[in-house]
Every structure is written in structure tokens, then in C-alpha cells.
Amino acid sequence: MSSADLRAYKILSAGEWTDWLAAGTFAGAPVDLADGYIHLSTADQLAGTLEKHFAGQPGLVIAAIDLATLGDAVRWEPSRGGDMFPHVYSVVPISAVRGSVPLVRDGSGAVVLPG
């Protein structure tokens, strides 16, 4: 898969998002640091990631990441159900973020994605 013109999404606690804004770079949440890469999801994978890893957690933020800005640091690797997920093997600068929103769902229950 190519990272050109593709966005992926990072689910963050409000504190992680605040820290990212303050530092200007994001090295990962605890699970990312333990695994050695930053876990991201495509738009189609986001709901499953929320259900599996973040169910019931309040105050979440969804950040849209421009994968093209991260170049070779992005690797597409098999994960849940054999789907190819974008993993980032570097810090992510705030300049790669194309938008962020608090986690909200529309009338049908779908996650509202940031710009």
C-alpha cells in the first residue's frame, strides 16, 4: 500500500493530545512505546479499533495524520483479522496532523472524522 495522499487516524486520550500539542511531536501512547511503533487506523478500521481498545473511555480525541509526510517511517503490516494497518516507526510531528476532533458519533453511530 502507498502512503501517498492517505490519511490515517490516531485515537488519543485528551492528555496525550494536550502533550502532543505542547511538545510538537508524539512518540506514542504506552501501547505504542511497548510495541515499538505508533498504531494508526484507516477510516474503515477506526470503529473496530475504538471498540477493541477504547470502549467506554471518555474524553478521547481523533487526530487525522497525513501519512505522505511521514515517508518511509510508515509500514503497512498485518494486524487484527489480517488487515493491513499503518504503523509509524518514528515520532510524529504535529505538522503531520491535518485535523483533530473530540470523539463524537453521528446519528447513525458512525465516528465523525476530523478534516
N, C-alpha and C positions, 0 to 999 in steps of 0.2 A: 504494500500500500504506500501511497505517496502522502507526504505531509503538506504538499503544496495546496494553498487555498483551503485548508481544512481547519476547522475548529474542534477542539475537544474541551471537556469540562472538568473542573476540579471542584469537589464538594469540600467545604471548609467549615469549621466552627467560626463563630463571629470573632473569637480571639485570634485564631490563625489568620483570618483575613486582615484584622487590625495590625497584627505583627508584620504581615507581608507588606502592607501599605507603608508602615513605618520604616522597615528595613530596606525596601526596594527590591528585595529578592526573596524567593521562597525555596528553602532546601528540602521541605517536605514535612508532612504530619508524622506523628510517631510511627504509624504503619509503613509509611514511605521510607523513613530512615532505617527501620528494621529490615525492609526488603531490599534496600539499596537503589531504589528508583522511585520516582513520583508517579503514582497511579492516576491516570485520567480515564475518562469515559467519553465515547462519542455520544451524540444526541440520542441515538437509538438505545444505547446501553445505560444511559443515566438513570432511568427509573429502576432498573434491576439493581444497580449499584446502591441507590438510595434504600431500597427495600432490604437488601442483604446486609449492608454495613452501617446504615444510619437510621434505621427505623426508630421512630419515637424521639429522636434527638431534636430539641428545639434550637432555634437561632442559627440555622445553617445558611450558608452563603454559597451560591453557584458562581464560579468565575469561568468566563469563556477565554480559552487560550488559543492564540494563533500559532499553530504548530509549525508553519513555514518559518517563523522567526527563530525557531529552536534548532533547525537544521538536523545534523546527524545525531543530536542528543536524543531524538525521538526514535524509538524502536517499536514496531508493531509486533506484539507477542501474544501467543495463545493464553487464554485465561478461562474464566467461567464459561463452561459449555463449549470450549474450543474456539470461542470468538476471539478475534484479534483485537487487542486493546492497545491504545497508545501509552507507552511508558517513557518517562523522561529521565535520562541518566545525566542530569546536571541540575544546577539551580535554575529556577525560572525567574527572569527579571519581570518586574511589574510592567515593563514596556510591552511584554508579550500578551498582556491581558487586554482583551477587546471589549470587555464589559463585565459587570457583576450585578447580581440581584440577590436579595434575600430569597430563600426558598419559598415559593408560592406555587399553588396549583390553580389551573383554570377551572371553569365549570365542569369540564369532563374528567378532571382529576389529573390531567397531564401537567408535567412540570413546565413552568414558564421559563424559557431560556433567556439569558442576557444577550444584548446586542452584540 
